[in-house]
């Protein structure tokens, strides 16, 4: 079987469930791009800033608003 290309998984909503999925997917070796409402961006960015996981927190689901 061919090796799977590196996948990037998007998660919209980083509440308890979204964070759990992001961590598990990242632990499996995949990159995660996550977003939530703008009011939560700074807190989420800080929470995952020092993480060794491949989790990128975006400020919006619309990249042109960042």
DOKOL-472977 format. One record per atom (N, C-alpha, C, CB): residue number from 1; atom name; residue in one letter; x, y, z. Coordinates in nm, 3 decimals. Glycine has a CB too. Layout:
<nodes>
<node><nr>NUM</nr><atom>CA</atom><rest>a</rest><u>X</u><v>Y</v><w>Z</w></node>
...
</nodes>
This chain:
<nodes>
<node><nr>1</nr><atom>N</atom><rest>x</rest><u>0.084</u><v>-0.117</v><w>0.000</w></node>
<node><nr>1</nr><atom>CA</atom><rest>x</rest><u>0.000</u><v>0.000</v><w>0.000</w></node>
<node><nr>1</nr><atom>C</atom><rest>x</rest><u>0.089</u><v>0.124</v><w>0.000</w></node>
<node><nr>1</nr><atom>CB</atom><rest>x</rest><u>-0.096</u><v>-0.001</v><w>0.122</w></node>
<node><nr>2</nr><atom>N</atom><rest>x</rest><u>0.050</u><v>0.226</v><w>-0.079</w></node>
<node><nr>2</nr><atom>CA</atom><rest>x</rest><u>0.126</u><v>0.349</v><w>-0.084</w></node>
<node><nr>2</nr><atom>C</atom><rest>x</rest><u>0.110</u><v>0.428</v><w>0.045</w></node>
<node><nr>2</nr><atom>CB</atom><rest>x</rest><u>0.084</u><v>0.434</v><w>-0.204</w></node>
<node><nr>3</nr><atom>N</atom><rest>x</rest><u>0.215</u><v>0.499</v><w>0.078</w></node>
<node><nr>3</nr><atom>CA</atom><rest>x</rest><u>0.210</u><v>0.584</v><w>0.198</w></node>
<node><nr>3</nr><atom>C</atom><rest>x</rest><u>0.115</u><v>0.701</v><w>0.172</w></node>
<node><nr>3</nr><atom>CB</atom><rest>x</rest><u>0.352</u><v>0.635</v><w>0.236</w></node>
<node><nr>4</nr><atom>N</atom><rest>x</rest><u>0.026</u><v>0.727</v><w>0.267</w></node>
<node><nr>4</nr><atom>CA</atom><rest>x</rest><u>-0.069</u><v>0.836</v><w>0.252</w></node>
<node><nr>4</nr><atom>C</atom><rest>x</rest><u>0.005</u><v>0.970</v><w>0.251</w></node>
<node><nr>4</nr><atom>CB</atom><rest>x</rest><u>-0.173</u><v>0.833</v><w>0.365</w></node>
<node><nr>5</nr><atom>N</atom><rest>x</rest><u>-0.035</u><v>1.058</v><w>0.159</w></node>
<node><nr>5</nr><atom>CA</atom><rest>x</rest><u>0.024</u><v>1.191</v><w>0.157</w></node>
<node><nr>5</nr><atom>C</atom><rest>x</rest><u>-0.011</u><v>1.261</v><w>0.287</w></node>
<node><nr>5</nr><atom>CB</atom><rest>x</rest><u>-0.025</u><v>1.272</v><w>0.035</w></node>
<node><nr>6</nr><atom>N</atom><rest>x</rest><u>0.073</u><v>1.356</v><w>0.324</w></node>
<node><nr>6</nr><atom>CA</atom><rest>x</rest><u>0.047</u><v>1.430</v><w>0.447</w></node>
<node><nr>6</nr><atom>C</atom><rest>x</rest><u>-0.087</u><v>1.502</v><w>0.436</w></node>
<node><nr>6</nr><atom>CB</atom><rest>x</rest><u>0.161</u><v>1.531</v><w>0.477</w></node>
<node><nr>7</nr><atom>N</atom><rest>x</rest><u>-0.174</u><v>1.473</v><w>0.528</w></node>
<node><nr>7</nr><atom>CA</atom><rest>x</rest><u>-0.308</u><v>1.531</v><w>0.527</w></node>
<node><nr>7</nr><atom>C</atom><rest>x</rest><u>-0.314</u><v>1.652</v><w>0.619</w></node>
<node><nr>7</nr><atom>CB</atom><rest>x</rest><u>-0.412</u><v>1.427</v><w>0.569</w></node>
<node><nr>8</nr><atom>N</atom><rest>x</rest><u>-0.398</u><v>1.747</v><w>0.582</w></node>
<node><nr>8</nr><atom>CA</atom><rest>x</rest><u>-0.429</u><v>1.861</v><w>0.667</w></node>
<node><nr>8</nr><atom>C</atom><rest>x</rest><u>-0.579</u><v>1.856</v><w>0.693</w></node>
<node><nr>8</nr><atom>CB</atom><rest>x</rest><u>-0.385</u><v>1.999</v><w>0.601</w></node>
<node><nr>9</nr><atom>N</atom><rest>x</rest><u>-0.615</u><v>1.853</v><w>0.820</w></node>
<node><nr>9</nr><atom>CA</atom><rest>x</rest><u>-0.755</u><v>1.843</v><w>0.859</w></node>
<node><nr>9</nr><atom>C</atom><rest>x</rest><u>-0.800</u><v>1.978</v><w>0.912</w></node>
<node><nr>9</nr><atom>CB</atom><rest>x</rest><u>-0.776</u><v>1.731</v><w>0.965</w></node>
<node><nr>10</nr><atom>N</atom><rest>x</rest><u>-0.916</u><v>2.024</v><w>0.868</w></node>
<node><nr>10</nr><atom>CA</atom><rest>x</rest><u>-0.972</u><v>2.149</v><w>0.917</w></node>
<node><nr>10</nr><atom>C</atom><rest>x</rest><u>-1.080</u><v>2.123</v><w>1.021</w></node>
<node><nr>10</nr><atom>CB</atom><rest>x</rest><u>-1.029</u><v>2.231</v><w>0.801</w></node>
<node><nr>11</nr><atom>N</atom><rest>x</rest><u>-1.076</u><v>2.199</v><w>1.128</w></node>
<node><nr>11</nr><atom>CA</atom><rest>x</rest><u>-1.178</u><v>2.187</v><w>1.233</w></node>
<node><nr>11</nr><atom>C</atom><rest>x</rest><u>-1.237</u><v>2.325</v><w>1.258</w></node>
<node><nr>11</nr><atom>CB</atom><rest>x</rest><u>-1.117</u><v>2.127</v><w>1.365</w></node>
<node><nr>12</nr><atom>N</atom><rest>x</rest><u>-1.368</u><v>2.333</v><w>1.247</w></node>
<node><nr>12</nr><atom>CA</atom><rest>x</rest><u>-1.440</u><v>2.458</v><w>1.275</w></node>
<node><nr>12</nr><atom>C</atom><rest>x</rest><u>-1.508</u><v>2.440</v><w>1.409</w></node>
<node><nr>12</nr><atom>CB</atom><rest>x</rest><u>-1.543</u><v>2.493</v><w>1.161</w></node>
<node><nr>13</nr><atom>N</atom><rest>x</rest><u>-1.467</u><v>2.521</v><w>1.505</w></node>
<node><nr>13</nr><atom>CA</atom><rest>x</rest><u>-1.521</u><v>2.513</v><w>1.640</w></node>
<node><nr>13</nr><atom>C</atom><rest>x</rest><u>-1.424</u><v>2.443</v><w>1.732</w></node>
<node><nr>13</nr><atom>CB</atom><rest>x</rest><u>-1.656</u><v>2.439</v><w>1.640</w></node>
<node><nr>14</nr><atom>N</atom><rest>x</rest><u>-1.364</u><v>2.519</v><w>1.822</w></node>
<node><nr>14</nr><atom>CA</atom><rest>x</rest><u>-1.263</u><v>2.464</v><w>1.912</w></node>
<node><nr>14</nr><atom>C</atom><rest>x</rest><u>-1.310</u><v>2.465</v><w>2.057</w></node>
<node><nr>14</nr><atom>CB</atom><rest>x</rest><u>-1.133</u><v>2.542</v><w>1.899</w></node>
<node><nr>15</nr><atom>N</atom><rest>x</rest><u>-1.431</u><v>2.416</v><w>2.077</w></node>
<node><nr>15</nr><atom>CA</atom><rest>x</rest><u>-1.479</u><v>2.393</v><w>2.213</w></node>
<node><nr>15</nr><atom>C</atom><rest>x</rest><u>-1.415</u><v>2.264</v><w>2.264</w></node>
<node><nr>15</nr><atom>CB</atom><rest>x</rest><u>-1.635</u><v>2.384</v><w>2.217</w></node>
<node><nr>16</nr><atom>N</atom><rest>x</rest><u>-1.475</u><v>2.205</v><w>2.364</w></node>
<node><nr>16</nr><atom>CA</atom><rest>x</rest><u>-1.419</u><v>2.082</v><w>2.421</w></node>
<node><nr>16</nr><atom>C</atom><rest>x</rest><u>-1.402</u><v>1.972</v><w>2.317</w></node>
<node><nr>16</nr><atom>CB</atom><rest>x</rest><u>-1.508</u><v>2.031</v><w>2.534</w></node>
<node><nr>17</nr><atom>N</atom><rest>x</rest><u>-1.503</u><v>1.951</v><w>2.233</w></node>
<node><nr>17</nr><atom>CA</atom><rest>x</rest><u>-1.496</u><v>1.846</v><w>2.132</w></node>
<node><nr>17</nr><atom>C</atom><rest>x</rest><u>-1.393</u><v>1.879</v><w>2.024</w></node>
<node><nr>17</nr><atom>CB</atom><rest>x</rest><u>-1.633</u><v>1.823</v><w>2.068</w></node>
<node><nr>18</nr><atom>N</atom><rest>x</rest><u>-1.395</u><v>2.003</v><w>1.975</w></node>
<node><nr>18</nr><atom>CA</atom><rest>x</rest><u>-1.300</u><v>2.042</v><w>1.871</w></node>
<node><nr>18</nr><atom>C</atom><rest>x</rest><u>-1.156</u><v>2.030</v><w>1.917</w></node>
<node><nr>18</nr><atom>CB</atom><rest>x</rest><u>-1.327</u><v>2.184</v><w>1.827</w></node>
<node><nr>19</nr><atom>N</atom><rest>x</rest><u>-1.128</u><v>2.070</v><w>2.040</w></node>
<node><nr>19</nr><atom>CA</atom><rest>x</rest><u>-0.992</u><v>2.057</v><w>2.094</w></node>
<node><nr>19</nr><atom>C</atom><rest>x</rest><u>-0.951</u><v>1.911</v><w>2.106</w></node>
<node><nr>19</nr><atom>CB</atom><rest>x</rest><u>-0.982</u><v>2.125</v><w>2.231</w></node>
<node><nr>20</nr><atom>N</atom><rest>x</rest><u>-1.045</u><v>1.826</v><w>2.150</w></node>
<node><nr>20</nr><atom>CA</atom><rest>x</rest><u>-1.014</u><v>1.684</v><w>2.162</w></node>
<node><nr>20</nr><atom>C</atom><rest>x</rest><u>-0.982</u><v>1.625</v><w>2.025</w></node>
<node><nr>20</nr><atom>CB</atom><rest>x</rest><u>-1.132</u><v>1.609</v><w>2.228</w></node>
<node><nr>21</nr><atom>N</atom><rest>x</rest><u>-1.064</u><v>1.656</v><w>1.926</w></node>
<node><nr>21</nr><atom>CA</atom><rest>x</rest><u>-1.037</u><v>1.605</v><w>1.791</w></node>
<node><nr>21</nr><atom>C</atom><rest>x</rest><u>-0.904</u><v>1.658</v><w>1.739</w></node>
<node><nr>21</nr><atom>CB</atom><rest>x</rest><u>-1.151</u><v>1.644</v><w>1.695</w></node>
<node><nr>22</nr><atom>N</atom><rest>x</rest><u>-0.877</u><v>1.787</v><w>1.759</w></node>
<node><nr>22</nr><atom>CA</atom><rest>x</rest><u>-0.751</u><v>1.845</v><w>1.711</w></node>
<node><nr>22</nr><atom>C</atom><rest>x</rest><u>-0.631</u><v>1.775</v><w>1.772</w></node>
<node><nr>22</nr><atom>CB</atom><rest>x</rest><u>-0.746</u><v>1.995</v><w>1.742</w></node>
<node><nr>23</nr><atom>N</atom><rest>x</rest><u>-0.636</u><v>1.752</v><w>1.901</w></node>
<node><nr>23</nr><atom>CA</atom><rest>x</rest><u>-0.523</u><v>1.685</v><w>1.968</w></node>
<node><nr>23</nr><atom>C</atom><rest>x</rest><u>-0.506</u><v>1.541</v><w>1.920</w></node>
<node><nr>23</nr><atom>CB</atom><rest>x</rest><u>-0.543</u><v>1.686</v><w>2.120</w></node>
<node><nr>24</nr><atom>N</atom><rest>x</rest><u>-0.614</u><v>1.469</v><w>1.907</w></node>
<node><nr>24</nr><atom>CA</atom><rest>x</rest><u>-0.606</u><v>1.328</v><w>1.864</w></node>
<node><nr>24</nr><atom>C</atom><rest>x</rest><u>-0.557</u><v>1.317</v><w>1.720</w></node>
<node><nr>24</nr><atom>CB</atom><rest>x</rest><u>-0.744</u><v>1.260</v><w>1.878</w></node>
<node><nr>25</nr><atom>N</atom><rest>x</rest><u>-0.609</u><v>1.402</v><w>1.634</w></node>
<node><nr>25</nr><atom>CA</atom><rest>x</rest><u>-0.568</u><v>1.399</v><w>1.493</w></node>
<node><nr>25</nr><atom>C</atom><rest>x</rest><u>-0.421</u><v>1.438</v><w>1.481</w></node>
<node><nr>25</nr><atom>CB</atom><rest>x</rest><u>-0.655</u><v>1.493</v><w>1.408</w></node>
<node><nr>26</nr><atom>N</atom><rest>x</rest><u>-0.380</u><v>1.539</v><w>1.557</w></node>
<node><nr>26</nr><atom>CA</atom><rest>x</rest><u>-0.240</u><v>1.580</v><w>1.557</w></node>
<node><nr>26</nr><atom>C</atom><rest>x</rest><u>-0.150</u><v>1.470</v><w>1.611</w></node>
<node><nr>26</nr><atom>CB</atom><rest>x</rest><u>-0.222</u><v>1.707</v><w>1.641</w></node>
<node><nr>27</nr><atom>N</atom><rest>x</rest><u>-0.192</u><v>1.404</v><w>1.717</w></node>
<node><nr>27</nr><atom>CA</atom><rest>x</rest><u>-0.115</u><v>1.293</v><w>1.773</w></node>
<node><nr>27</nr><atom>C</atom><rest>x</rest><u>-0.097</u><v>1.179</v><w>1.673</w></node>
<node><nr>27</nr><atom>CB</atom><rest>x</rest><u>-0.182</u><v>1.241</v><w>1.900</w></node>
<node><nr>28</nr><atom>N</atom><rest>x</rest><u>-0.193</u><v>1.167</v><w>1.580</w></node>
<node><nr>28</nr><atom>CA</atom><rest>x</rest><u>-0.185</u><v>1.064</v><w>1.477</w></node>
<node><nr>28</nr><atom>C</atom><rest>x</rest><u>-0.089</u><v>1.104</v><w>1.365</w></node>
<node><nr>28</nr><atom>CB</atom><rest>x</rest><u>-0.323</u><v>1.036</v><w>1.419</w></node>
<node><nr>29</nr><atom>N</atom><rest>x</rest><u>-0.035</u><v>1.227</v><w>1.373</w></node>
<node><nr>29</nr><atom>CA</atom><rest>x</rest><u>0.064</u><v>1.270</v><w>1.276</w></node>
<node><nr>29</nr><atom>C</atom><rest>x</rest><u>0.015</u><v>1.362</v><w>1.167</w></node>
<node><nr>29</nr><atom>CB</atom><rest>x</rest><u>0.123</u><v>1.153</v><w>1.215</w></node>
<node><nr>30</nr><atom>N</atom><rest>x</rest><u>-0.111</u><v>1.401</v><w>1.171</w></node>
<node><nr>30</nr><atom>CA</atom><rest>x</rest><u>-0.165</u><v>1.489</v><w>1.069</w></node>
<node><nr>30</nr><atom>C</atom><rest>x</rest><u>-0.162</u><v>1.634</v><w>1.117</w></node>
<node><nr>30</nr><atom>CB</atom><rest>x</rest><u>-0.307</u><v>1.448</v><w>1.031</w></node>
<node><nr>31</nr><atom>N</atom><rest>x</rest><u>-0.156</u><v>1.726</v><w>1.023</w></node>
<node><nr>31</nr><atom>CA</atom><rest>x</rest><u>-0.162</u><v>1.869</v><w>1.056</w></node>
<node><nr>31</nr><atom>C</atom><rest>x</rest><u>-0.308</u><v>1.909</v><w>1.071</w></node>
<node><nr>31</nr><atom>CB</atom><rest>x</rest><u>-0.091</u><v>1.955</v><w>0.947</w></node>
<node><nr>32</nr><atom>N</atom><rest>x</rest><u>-0.332</u><v>2.004</v><w>1.161</w></node>
<node><nr>32</nr><atom>CA</atom><rest>x</rest><u>-0.468</u><v>2.052</v><w>1.187</w></node>
<node><nr>32</nr><atom>C</atom><rest>x</rest><u>-0.471</u><v>2.203</v><w>1.173</w></node>
<node><nr>32</nr><atom>CB</atom><rest>x</rest><u>-0.518</u><v>2.008</v><w>1.328</w></node>
<node><nr>33</nr><atom>N</atom><rest>x</rest><u>-0.568</u><v>2.253</v><w>1.096</w></node>
<node><nr>33</nr><atom>CA</atom><rest>x</rest><u>-0.596</u><v>2.396</v><w>1.089</w></node>
<node><nr>33</nr><atom>C</atom><rest>x</rest><u>-0.732</u><v>2.414</v><w>1.156</w></node>
<node><nr>33</nr><atom>CB</atom><rest>x</rest><u>-0.595</u><v>2.451</v><w>0.940</w></node>
<node><nr>34</nr><atom>N</atom><rest>x</rest><u>-0.737</u><v>2.496</v><w>1.258</w></node>
<node><nr>34</nr><atom>CA</atom><rest>x</rest><u>-0.859</u><v>2.511</v><w>1.337</w></node>
<node><nr>34</nr><atom>C</atom><rest>x</rest><u>-0.899</u><v>2.657</v><w>1.347</w></node>
<node><nr>34</nr><atom>CB</atom><rest>x</rest><u>-0.840</u><v>2.452</v><w>1.477</w></node>
<node><nr>35</nr><atom>N</atom><rest>x</rest><u>-1.029</u><v>2.679</v><w>1.360</w></node>
<node><nr>35</nr><atom>CA</atom><rest>x</rest><u>-1.078</u><v>2.815</v><w>1.381</w></node>
<node><nr>35</nr><atom>C</atom><rest>x</rest><u>-1.201</u><v>2.812</v><w>1.470</w></node>
<node><nr>35</nr><atom>CB</atom><rest>x</rest><u>-1.109</u><v>2.884</v><w>1.246</w></node>
<node><nr>36</nr><atom>N</atom><rest>x</rest><u>-1.231</u><v>2.926</v><w>1.527</w></node>
<node><nr>36</nr><atom>CA</atom><rest>x</rest><u>-1.348</u><v>2.944</v><w>1.610</w></node>
<node><nr>36</nr><atom>C</atom><rest>x</rest><u>-1.392</u><v>3.089</v><w>1.592</w></node>
<node><nr>36</nr><atom>CB</atom><rest>x</rest><u>-1.319</u><v>2.909</v><w>1.763</w></node>
<node><nr>37</nr><atom>N</atom><rest>x</rest><u>-1.484</u><v>3.134</v><w>1.672</w></node>
<node><nr>37</nr><atom>CA</atom><rest>x</rest><u>-1.529</u><v>3.272</v><w>1.662</w></node>
<node><nr>37</nr><atom>C</atom><rest>x</rest><u>-1.412</u><v>3.366</v><w>1.695</w></node>
<node><nr>37</nr><atom>CB</atom><rest>x</rest><u>-1.649</u><v>3.299</v><w>1.756</w></node>
<node><nr>38</nr><atom>N</atom><rest>x</rest><u>-1.409</u><v>3.485</v><w>1.634</w></node>
<node><nr>38</nr><atom>CA</atom><rest>x</rest><u>-1.296</u><v>3.577</v><w>1.655</w></node>
<node><nr>38</nr><atom>C</atom><rest>x</rest><u>-1.267</u><v>3.609</v><w>1.802</w></node>
<node><nr>38</nr><atom>CB</atom><rest>x</rest><u>-1.322</u><v>3.704</v><w>1.582</w></node>
<node><nr>39</nr><atom>N</atom><rest>x</rest><u>-1.370</u><v>3.610</v><w>1.886</w></node>
<node><nr>39</nr><atom>CA</atom><rest>x</rest><u>-1.350</u><v>3.643</v><w>2.028</w></node>
<node><nr>39</nr><atom>C</atom><rest>x</rest><u>-1.261</u><v>3.541</v><w>2.099</w></node>
<node><nr>39</nr><atom>CB</atom><rest>x</rest><u>-1.485</u><v>3.651</v><w>2.098</w></node>
<node><nr>40</nr><atom>N</atom><rest>x</rest><u>-1.253</u><v>3.420</v><w>2.047</w></node>
<node><nr>40</nr><atom>CA</atom><rest>x</rest><u>-1.174</u><v>3.315</v><w>2.112</w></node>
<node><nr>40</nr><atom>C</atom><rest>x</rest><u>-1.035</u><v>3.299</v><w>2.051</w></node>
<node><nr>40</nr><atom>CB</atom><rest>x</rest><u>-1.248</u><v>3.184</v><w>2.104</w></node>
<node><nr>41</nr><atom>N</atom><rest>x</rest><u>-1.005</u><v>3.375</v><w>1.945</w></node>
<node><nr>41</nr><atom>CA</atom><rest>x</rest><u>-0.879</u><v>3.356</v><w>1.872</w></node>
<node><nr>41</nr><atom>C</atom><rest>x</rest><u>-0.756</u><v>3.370</v><w>1.961</w></node>
<node><nr>41</nr><atom>CB</atom><rest>x</rest><u>-0.871</u><v>3.455</v><w>1.759</w></node>
<node><nr>42</nr><atom>N</atom><rest>x</rest><u>-0.744</u><v>3.479</v><w>2.035</w></node>
<node><nr>42</nr><atom>CA</atom><rest>x</rest><u>-0.624</u><v>3.504</v><w>2.115</w></node>
<node><nr>42</nr><atom>C</atom><rest>x</rest><u>-0.602</u><v>3.395</v><w>2.220</w></node>
<node><nr>42</nr><atom>CB</atom><rest>x</rest><u>-0.633</u><v>3.642</v><w>2.184</w></node>
<node><nr>43</nr><atom>N</atom><rest>x</rest><u>-0.708</u><v>3.354</v><w>2.287</w></node>
<node><nr>43</nr><atom>CA</atom><rest>x</rest><u>-0.695</u><v>3.250</v><w>2.389</w></node>
<node><nr>43</nr><atom>C</atom><rest>x</rest><u>-0.654</u><v>3.117</v><w>2.327</w></node>
<node><nr>43</nr><atom>CB</atom><rest>x</rest><u>-0.827</u><v>3.233</v><w>2.466</w></node>
<node><nr>44</nr><atom>N</atom><rest>x</rest><u>-0.713</u><v>3.082</v><w>2.213</w></node>
<node><nr>44</nr><atom>CA</atom><rest>x</rest><u>-0.676</u><v>2.956</v><w>2.146</w></node>
<node><nr>44</nr><atom>C</atom><rest>x</rest><u>-0.534</u><v>2.961</v><w>2.094</w></node>
<node><nr>44</nr><atom>CB</atom><rest>x</rest><u>-0.773</u><v>2.927</v><w>2.031</w></node>
<node><nr>45</nr><atom>N</atom><rest>x</rest><u>-0.497</u><v>3.075</v><w>2.037</w></node>
<node><nr>45</nr><atom>CA</atom><rest>x</rest><u>-0.360</u><v>3.091</v><w>1.986</w></node>
<node><nr>45</nr><atom>C</atom><rest>x</rest><u>-0.260</u><v>3.073</v><w>2.099</w></node>
<node><nr>45</nr><atom>CB</atom><rest>x</rest><u>-0.342</u><v>3.230</v><w>1.919</w></node>
<node><nr>46</nr><atom>N</atom><rest>x</rest><u>-0.288</u><v>3.132</v><w>2.214</w></node>
<node><nr>46</nr><atom>CA</atom><rest>x</rest><u>-0.198</u><v>3.119</v><w>2.329</w></node>
<node><nr>46</nr><atom>C</atom><rest>x</rest><u>-0.195</u><v>2.974</v><w>2.380</w></node>
<node><nr>46</nr><atom>CB</atom><rest>x</rest><u>-0.241</u><v>3.214</v><w>2.442</w></node>
<node><nr>47</nr><atom>N</atom><rest>x</rest><u>-0.310</u><v>2.910</v><w>2.383</w></node>
<node><nr>47</nr><atom>CA</atom><rest>x</rest><u>-0.318</u><v>2.773</v><w>2.433</w></node>
<node><nr>47</nr><atom>C</atom><rest>x</rest><u>-0.235</u><v>2.676</v><w>2.349</w></node>
<node><nr>47</nr><atom>CB</atom><rest>x</rest><u>-0.463</u><v>2.726</v><w>2.437</w></node>
<node><nr>48</nr><atom>N</atom><rest>x</rest><u>-0.234</u><v>2.696</v><w>2.219</w></node>
<node><nr>48</nr><atom>CA</atom><rest>x</rest><u>-0.163</u><v>2.604</v><w>2.131</w></node>
<node><nr>48</nr><atom>C</atom><rest>x</rest><u>-0.029</u><v>2.658</v><w>2.083</w></node>
<node><nr>48</nr><atom>CB</atom><rest>x</rest><u>-0.249</u><v>2.571</v><w>2.012</w></node>
<node><nr>49</nr><atom>N</atom><rest>x</rest><u>0.011</u><v>2.777</v><w>2.128</w></node>
<node><nr>49</nr><atom>CA</atom><rest>x</rest><u>0.136</u><v>2.838</v><w>2.082</w></node>
<node><nr>49</nr><atom>C</atom><rest>x</rest><u>0.258</u><v>2.756</v><w>2.120</w></node>
<node><nr>49</nr><atom>CB</atom><rest>x</rest><u>0.150</u><v>2.977</v><w>2.139</w></node>
<node><nr>50</nr><atom>N</atom><rest>x</rest><u>0.261</u><v>2.702</v><w>2.239</w></node>
<node><nr>50</nr><atom>CA</atom><rest>x</rest><u>0.378</u><v>2.628</v><w>2.284</w></node>
<node><nr>50</nr><atom>C</atom><rest>x</rest><u>0.360</u><v>2.478</v><w>2.265</w></node>
<node><nr>50</nr><atom>CB</atom><rest>x</rest><u>0.406</u><v>2.659</v><w>2.431</w></node>
<node><nr>51</nr><atom>N</atom><rest>x</rest><u>0.261</u><v>2.443</v><w>2.189</w></node>
<node><nr>51</nr><atom>CA</atom><rest>x</rest><u>0.234</u><v>2.302</v><w>2.165</w></node>
<node><nr>51</nr><atom>C</atom><rest>x</rest><u>0.332</u><v>2.245</v><w>2.063</w></node>
<node><nr>51</nr><atom>CB</atom><rest>x</rest><u>0.089</u><v>2.281</v><w>2.116</w></node>
<node><nr>52</nr><atom>N</atom><rest>x</rest><u>0.372</u><v>2.122</v><w>2.083</w></node>
<node><nr>52</nr><atom>CA</atom><rest>x</rest><u>0.458</u><v>2.055</v><w>1.986</w></node>
<node><nr>52</nr><atom>C</atom><rest>x</rest><u>0.374</u><v>1.991</v><w>1.876</w></node>
<node><nr>52</nr><atom>CB</atom><rest>x</rest><u>0.546</u><v>1.949</v><w>2.054</w></node>
<node><nr>53</nr><atom>N</atom><rest>x</rest><u>0.245</u><v>2.000</v><w>1.890</w></node>
<node><nr>53</nr><atom>CA</atom><rest>x</rest><u>0.155</u><v>1.942</v><w>1.791</w></node>
<node><nr>53</nr><atom>C</atom><rest>x</rest><u>0.151</u><v>2.029</v><w>1.666</w></node>
<node><nr>53</nr><atom>CB</atom><rest>x</rest><u>0.013</u><v>1.927</v><w>1.850</w></node>
<node><nr>54</nr><atom>N</atom><rest>x</rest><u>0.104</u><v>1.971</v><w>1.559</w></node>
<node><nr>54</nr><atom>CA</atom><rest>x</rest><u>0.090</u><v>2.043</v><w>1.433</w></node>
<node><nr>54</nr><atom>C</atom><rest>x</rest><u>-0.049</u><v>2.105</v><w>1.423</w></node>
<node><nr>54</nr><atom>CB</atom><rest>x</rest><u>0.114</u><v>1.949</v><w>1.313</w></node>
<node><nr>55</nr><atom>N</atom><rest>x</rest><u>-0.079</u><v>2.194</v><w>1.518</w></node>
<node><nr>55</nr><atom>CA</atom><rest>x</rest><u>-0.210</u><v>2.258</v><w>1.522</w></node>
<node><nr>55</nr><atom>C</atom><rest>x</rest><u>-0.192</u><v>2.407</v><w>1.496</w></node>
<node><nr>55</nr><atom>CB</atom><rest>x</rest><u>-0.282</u><v>2.233</v><w>1.658</w></node>
<node><nr>56</nr><atom>N</atom><rest>x</rest><u>-0.255</u><v>2.455</v><w>1.388</w></node>
<node><nr>56</nr><atom>CA</atom><rest>x</rest><u>-0.250</u><v>2.596</v><w>1.353</w></node>
<node><nr>56</nr><atom>C</atom><rest>x</rest><u>-0.387</u><v>2.655</v><w>1.382</w></node>
<node><nr>56</nr><atom>CB</atom><rest>x</rest><u>-0.208</u><v>2.617</v><w>1.202</w></node>
<node><nr>57</nr><atom>N</atom><rest>x</rest><u>-0.391</u><v>2.762</v><w>1.461</w></node>
<node><nr>57</nr><atom>CA</atom><rest>x</rest><u>-0.517</u><v>2.828</v><w>1.493</w></node>
<node><nr>57</nr><atom>C</atom><rest>x</rest><u>-0.531</u><v>2.949</v><w>1.402</w></node>
<node><nr>57</nr><atom>CB</atom><rest>x</rest><u>-0.524</u><v>2.869</v><w>1.644</w></node>
<node><nr>58</nr><atom>N</atom><rest>x</rest><u>-0.638</u><v>2.952</v><w>1.324</w></node>
<node><nr>58</nr><atom>CA</atom><rest>x</rest><u>-0.667</u><v>3.062</v><w>1.234</w></node>
<node><nr>58</nr><atom>C</atom><rest>x</rest><u>-0.764</u><v>3.158</v><w>1.301</w></node>
<node><nr>58</nr><atom>CB</atom><rest>x</rest><u>-0.723</u><v>3.011</v><w>1.099</w></node>
<node><nr>59</nr><atom>N</atom><rest>x</rest><u>-0.755</u><v>3.286</v><w>1.265</w></node>
<node><nr>59</nr><atom>CA</atom><rest>x</rest><u>-0.841</u><v>3.384</v><w>1.332</w></node>
<node><nr>59</nr><atom>C</atom><rest>x</rest><u>-0.983</u><v>3.381</v><w>1.279</w></node>
<node><nr>59</nr><atom>CB</atom><rest>x</rest><u>-0.784</u><v>3.523</v><w>1.315</w></node>
<node><nr>60</nr><atom>N</atom><rest>x</rest><u>-1.005</u><v>3.321</v><w>1.164</w></node>
<node><nr>60</nr><atom>CA</atom><rest>x</rest><u>-1.138</u><v>3.315</v><w>1.107</w></node>
<node><nr>60</nr><atom>C</atom><rest>x</rest><u>-1.146</u><v>3.200</v><w>1.009</w></node>
<node><nr>60</nr><atom>CB</atom><rest>x</rest><u>-1.175</u><v>3.448</v><w>1.038</w></node>
<node><nr>61</nr><atom>N</atom><rest>x</rest><u>-1.266</u><v>3.158</v><w>0.979</w></node>
<node><nr>61</nr><atom>CA</atom><rest>x</rest><u>-1.281</u><v>3.055</v><w>0.877</w></node>
<node><nr>61</nr><atom>C</atom><rest>x</rest><u>-1.259</u><v>3.113</v><w>0.738</w></node>
<node><nr>61</nr><atom>CB</atom><rest>x</rest><u>-1.420</u><v>2.990</v><w>0.885</w></node>
<node><nr>62</nr><atom>N</atom><rest>x</rest><u>-1.260</u><v>3.246</v><w>0.728</w></node>
<node><nr>62</nr><atom>CA</atom><rest>x</rest><u>-1.234</u><v>3.315</v><w>0.602</w></node>
<node><nr>62</nr><atom>C</atom><rest>x</rest><u>-1.095</u><v>3.376</v><w>0.610</w></node>
<node><nr>62</nr><atom>CB</atom><rest>x</rest><u>-1.342</u><v>3.425</v><w>0.573</w></node>
<node><nr>63</nr><atom>N</atom><rest>x</rest><u>-1.002</u><v>3.319</v><w>0.538</w></node>
<node><nr>63</nr><atom>CA</atom><rest>x</rest><u>-0.862</u><v>3.360</v><w>0.550</w></node>
<node><nr>63</nr><atom>C</atom><rest>x</rest><u>-0.842</u><v>3.507</v><w>0.516</w></node>
<node><nr>63</nr><atom>CB</atom><rest>x</rest><u>-0.776</u><v>3.277</v><w>0.460</w></node>
<node><nr>64</nr><atom>N</atom><rest>x</rest><u>-0.927</u><v>3.565</v><w>0.430</w></node>
<node><nr>64</nr><atom>CA</atom><rest>x</rest><u>-0.909</u><v>3.705</v><w>0.394</w></node>
<node><nr>64</nr><atom>C</atom><rest>x</rest><u>-0.945</u><v>3.800</v><w>0.507</w></node>
<node><nr>64</nr><atom>CB</atom><rest>x</rest><u>-0.991</u><v>3.737</v><w>0.272</w></node>
<node><nr>65</nr><atom>N</atom><rest>x</rest><u>-1.003</u><v>3.751</v><w>0.615</w></node>
<node><nr>65</nr><atom>CA</atom><rest>x</rest><u>-1.038</u><v>3.836</v><w>0.729</w></node>
<node><nr>65</nr><atom>C</atom><rest>x</rest><u>-0.928</u><v>3.841</v><w>0.835</w></node>
<node><nr>65</nr><atom>CB</atom><rest>x</rest><u>-1.167</u><v>3.788</v><w>0.791</w></node>
<node><nr>66</nr><atom>N</atom><rest>x</rest><u>-0.823</u><v>3.762</v><w>0.817</w></node>
<node><nr>66</nr><atom>CA</atom><rest>x</rest><u>-0.718</u><v>3.755</v><w>0.919</w></node>
<node><nr>66</nr><atom>C</atom><rest>x</rest><u>-0.633</u><v>3.880</v><w>0.919</w></node>
<node><nr>66</nr><atom>CB</atom><rest>x</rest><u>-0.630</u><v>3.634</v><w>0.896</w></node>
</nodes>
